[in-house]
Amino acid sequence: MRTLYQFPLSHFCEKARWLLDHKELDYVAQNLIPGVHRAFAQLKTGQNKLPILKDGEQYIADSTQIALYLDEVYPEHRLLRSDAILREQALTINEIANELGLHVRRWGLAHALAESDESLDIMIGEKGYLRQFEKFSKPILKTLVSKSYQLNKEKVEESKLIMDQIIVDLNQKLIENECRYLVGDRLGLADIAVCSMLSPLLELPTTPWEREHSETTSGEVFAYTQYLLDLPLGQYVKRVYTTERNARVDWRGI
């Protein structure tokens, strides 16, 4: 059985889940504890980030490397086209999406942690030591996340500016491809990457970022969601999630 080691709320892990789902491959989503995950990741892959895919005896780190590995080992439902130009375009947009994801994460986490403990509740899971001692684990985890992702005011504001520009550029690329997909005429790595990175900002149903109570959303976040939905890019993400995000595994993991 394949195992995807993940954080439920990570949009990079959402990208990896979607890659596996697109390939129609069976797997288990195994949650790791933030911070503690570093030792496991370092031992298995020589780096300290998630997602990590275990397939047989192999461990593959990084969502992009997972995509390349899956296309090589499981060629059905290809993520990248055989055409060299389309392949290069998709890989370029994937790298742009990865950069976007870093800034979406910082901006989104800063707002999420300021608004409520909902994100922390998902991070610590429904059971285990962190849940048993949540009175202590929540503030420790909040401090750890804030430090790890540099959620200070200056960095958050910088990320917002970069995020804005990348979204404008991707919106233009989508328009140039007639708004159906970002590269070519069917879903591929570029689309999965961009949709995954933007999904936390759109709070779409069935995703980890779906809001049960709109009153917990700040005015700034709500306004930005509406701005995105007014763009062709936002409508494209919403459409692709609705029609082509055929999730096979619960994002909450185990």
MORA-V416909 format. One record per residue. N is the residue number from 0. RES is the residue in one letter. PSI is psi in radians with two decimals (NA if undefined). D_CENTER is the distance of its C-alpha to the mean C-alpha in Angstrom with 2 decimals. Layout:
n,res,psi,d_center
N,RES,PSI,D_CENTER
N,RES,PSI,D_CENTER
//
This chain:
n,res,psi,d_center
0,M,2.35,22.80
1,R,2.55,19.45
2,T,2.26,17.28
3,L,1.98,13.59
4,Y,2.25,13.50
5,Q,2.96,10.47
6,F,2.26,9.63
7,P,-0.66,9.19
8,L,-0.05,7.47
9,S,2.18,4.89
10,H,-0.36,1.24
11,F,-0.62,3.39
12,C,-0.58,5.25
13,E,-0.72,4.35
14,K,-0.80,5.12
15,A,-0.71,7.92
16,R,-0.76,9.05
17,W,-0.68,9.44
18,L,-0.81,11.31
19,L,-0.70,13.54
20,D,-0.71,14.12
21,H,-0.63,15.07
22,K,-0.12,17.47
23,E,0.76,18.78
24,L,2.45,18.81
25,D,2.46,19.50
26,Y,2.89,17.58
27,V,2.35,17.16
28,A,1.91,14.03
29,Q,2.07,15.63
30,N,2.48,14.55
31,L,2.70,15.74
32,I,2.20,17.08
33,P,2.39,15.52
34,G,-1.00,18.14
35,V,-0.45,19.99
36,H,-0.42,17.27
37,R,-0.71,18.46
38,A,-0.76,21.77
39,F,-0.83,20.47
40,A,-0.73,18.06
41,Q,-0.72,20.95
42,L,-0.74,23.41
43,K,-0.52,21.63
44,T,-0.08,20.03
45,G,0.21,21.66
46,Q,3.08,18.60
47,N,0.47,16.84
48,K,2.75,13.05
49,L,2.76,10.69
50,P,2.78,9.74
51,I,2.26,13.33
52,L,2.24,14.90
53,K,2.06,18.56
54,D,1.83,20.57
55,G,-2.14,24.21
56,E,0.02,25.17
57,Q,2.49,22.50
58,Y,2.19,19.47
59,I,2.10,16.87
60,A,2.65,14.45
61,D,2.27,11.60
62,S,-0.63,9.30
63,T,-0.76,11.85
64,Q,-0.59,14.74
65,I,-0.75,13.65
66,A,-0.81,13.76
67,L,-0.72,17.14
68,Y,-0.78,18.42
69,L,-0.70,17.76
70,D,-0.58,19.56
71,E,-0.74,22.38
72,V,-0.56,22.97
73,Y,1.42,22.11
74,P,-0.26,23.17
75,E,2.60,23.14
76,H,1.04,20.63
77,R,2.52,19.95
78,L,-0.49,16.74
79,L,2.47,18.94
80,R,2.71,22.39
81,S,-0.47,25.57
82,D,2.19,26.79
83,A,-0.69,26.47
84,I,-0.80,25.88
85,L,-0.66,23.08
86,R,-0.80,21.45
87,E,-0.68,21.70
88,Q,-0.76,20.40
89,A,-0.74,17.24
90,L,-0.62,16.73
91,T,-0.81,17.46
92,I,-0.62,14.99
93,N,-0.74,12.26
94,E,-0.67,13.40
95,I,-0.74,13.53
96,A,-0.68,9.94
97,N,-0.72,9.12
98,E,-0.77,11.62
99,L,-0.73,10.40
100,G,-0.63,7.05
101,L,-0.70,9.62
102,H,-0.60,11.63
103,V,-0.74,9.42
104,R,-0.82,8.57
105,R,-0.84,12.32
106,W,-0.78,13.62
107,G,-0.76,11.69
108,L,-0.70,12.48
109,A,-0.75,15.98
110,H,-0.73,16.64
111,A,-0.78,15.25
112,L,-0.47,17.37
113,A,-0.45,20.27
114,E,-0.73,20.37
115,S,3.08,20.37
116,D,0.17,19.75
117,E,-0.76,17.52
118,S,-0.71,14.39
119,L,-0.64,16.75
120,D,-0.71,18.13
121,I,-0.69,14.95
122,M,-0.70,14.44
123,I,-0.21,18.07
124,G,3.05,18.12
125,E,-0.25,21.06
126,K,3.04,23.43
127,G,-3.13,24.38
128,Y,-0.67,25.80
129,L,-0.64,23.23
130,R,-0.67,23.98
131,Q,-0.57,27.69
132,F,0.75,27.91
133,E,-0.41,25.35
134,K,-0.58,27.95
135,F,-0.64,27.53
136,S,-0.58,24.05
137,K,-0.94,22.32
138,P,-0.59,23.90
139,I,-0.78,23.45
140,L,-0.69,19.72
141,K,-0.75,19.44
142,T,-0.74,21.49
143,L,-0.81,19.57
144,V,-0.77,16.16
145,S,-0.70,18.04
146,K,-0.76,19.74
147,S,-0.68,16.97
148,Y,0.18,14.83
149,Q,1.07,18.08
150,L,0.67,17.86
151,N,2.83,21.36
152,K,-0.79,22.60
153,E,-0.79,23.21
154,K,-0.68,19.84
155,V,-0.75,18.07
156,E,-0.69,20.52
157,E,-0.75,20.06
158,S,-0.65,16.29
159,K,-0.74,17.13
160,L,-0.77,19.61
161,I,-0.74,17.48
162,M,-0.79,14.69
163,D,-0.80,17.60
164,Q,-0.72,19.05
165,I,-0.68,16.08
166,I,-0.73,15.60
167,V,-0.77,19.35
168,D,-0.76,19.34
169,L,-0.63,16.71
170,N,-0.72,18.63
171,Q,-0.71,21.76
172,K,-0.70,20.52
173,L,-0.77,19.68
174,I,-0.72,23.15
175,E,-0.45,24.78
176,N,0.39,23.47
177,E,0.40,24.91
178,C,0.09,21.68
179,R,-0.99,21.14
180,Y,2.94,18.58
181,L,-0.55,17.62
182,V,2.21,19.58
183,G,-2.70,22.41
184,D,0.30,23.06
185,R,2.91,20.48
186,L,2.39,16.81
187,G,-2.91,15.55
188,L,-0.75,13.05
189,A,-0.78,13.13
190,D,-0.78,12.39
191,I,-0.71,9.51
192,A,-0.88,7.91
193,V,-0.78,9.02
194,C,-0.72,8.40
195,S,-0.75,4.68
196,M,-0.51,4.94
197,L,-0.27,7.82
198,S,-0.61,7.33
199,P,-0.44,7.67
200,L,-0.32,10.76
201,L,-0.23,12.27
202,E,0.83,12.39
203,L,2.58,12.98
204,P,2.56,15.02
205,T,-0.03,13.91
206,T,2.89,10.26
207,P,-0.28,9.57
208,W,0.22,10.31
209,E,2.31,13.56
210,R,2.17,16.44
211,E,-0.52,19.60
212,H,1.93,21.71
213,S,-0.39,21.48
214,E,-0.25,23.87
215,T,-0.11,21.32
216,T,2.27,19.54
217,S,2.79,21.18
218,G,-0.65,23.02
219,E,-0.77,21.05
220,V,-0.76,17.65
221,F,-0.77,19.45
222,A,-0.66,21.10
223,Y,-0.65,18.01
224,T,-0.77,16.48
225,Q,-0.68,19.88
226,Y,-0.79,20.05
227,L,-0.73,16.93
228,L,-0.32,18.37
229,D,-0.21,21.60
230,L,2.63,20.25
231,P,-0.63,20.21
232,L,-0.77,16.59
233,G,-0.73,15.65
234,Q,-0.61,17.93
235,Y,-0.81,16.55
236,V,-0.77,12.96
237,K,-0.76,14.83
238,R,-0.79,17.12
239,V,-0.71,14.82
240,Y,-0.69,12.94
241,T,-0.70,16.49
242,T,-0.36,18.19
243,E,0.06,16.02
244,R,1.41,13.18
245,N,1.36,15.60
246,A,2.33,13.90
247,R,-0.25,16.31
248,V,2.45,15.08
249,D,2.20,14.47
250,W,-0.36,10.99
251,R,-0.40,13.23
252,G,-2.94,14.43
253,I,NA,17.78
//
